[in-house]
């Protein structure tokens, strides 16, 4: 019986570790937006201003926006006391709508990074259909399998949601709240995209 408990706990732990990243990967594969040149999305005035940005000191939020809209990827960029890796967003135009799909990583030392996936539509200067999905790394990925094994061994019923909450609370204790900083980056990107 003890062997069965350990085997089922190991299987539960494996499902917890792989389920969220598999879901995020599947979600990424479903949508394949067409990446267009910056000149097709932004006004010539905006492009002109961004070409001279190296001469002007920028704050890190501006650098995050530049990385998302024009590239290249920026790593370990500190925004509101949290480090982020900002990848270039996929931007497509459909009539008077601009669709933006992007990814930001909340950089964590010695642990898997938290991934933030965002998508929105900007139409006539208004942001619509904003979606932000967080695929948690950090303590959630570490505590979930260990917690599942311990709970199964002692016969304590525990759900994946509860394990995820425990991991998030541990992450908040060690890393602080960071979600607002990622949301600020997404909001700034939304302001600048045309």
Secondary structure, DSSP 8 states (H G I E B T S, - for coil): -HHHHHHHHHHHHHHHHHHHHHHHHHHHHH-------HHHHS-HHHHHHHHTGGGS---HHHHHHHHHHH---EEEEEETTEEEEE---EEEEETTEEEEEEEEEE--TTS--EEEEEEEEEETTEEEEEEEEEE--HHHHHHHHHHHHHHHHHT----HHHHHHHHHHHHHHHH---HHHHHHHHHHHHHH--
